[in-house]
C-alpha cells in the first residue's frame, strides 16, 4: 500500500519569490518629505562603483523594515530610509555625491 501524500507543512522547503525592484520614482514623496526638494531628477553617484545616475534610476525595495535604494550597476546599497516614531532616519553612506538636476 502506498502512503498518500499530504499537503505541505512548516518543515517543507519554502519557495522564495524574488522581490521586484521599483525605480526611484517610488520614493519621490519620501525624498521631498525628508530633503524638502524634488530629487528624482538629481544625479547620485554610487560610493561603491562610482556610477552616476538619476535618483529615479536606482533600484528601490520597499518590502523591508525600511526602504533600501541600490545601485543598478553593482547592487550596492546607496541609501536606507527608516521611519521610527514619526522621524525619518536616512543613511547615505553608499552615496558618494548628490547633485541637483541641471
MONORCOR-V121549 format. One record per backbone hydrogen bond with DSSP energy under -0.5 kcal/mol. NH is the residue of the N-H (numbers start at 1). CO is the residue of the C=O. If there is no record, write none. Layout:
nh: <NH:NH>
co: <CO:CO>
This chain:
nh: <12:17:20:22:24:24:25:26:27:28:31:32:33:34:35:36:42:43:44:44:45:46:47:50:53:55:56:57:58:59:60:61:64:67:68:69:70:71:75:78:79:80:81:82:84:84:87:89:89:90:91:92:94:95:96:96:97:99>
co: <9:15:18:60:56:58:56:23:24:25:27:28:29:30:31:32:39:99:42:53:97:51:94:46:44:42:40:54:55:70:22:68:66:81:61:79:59:76:71:69:69:91:67:89:82:87:84:82:87:88:80:90:78:92:45:94:45:43>
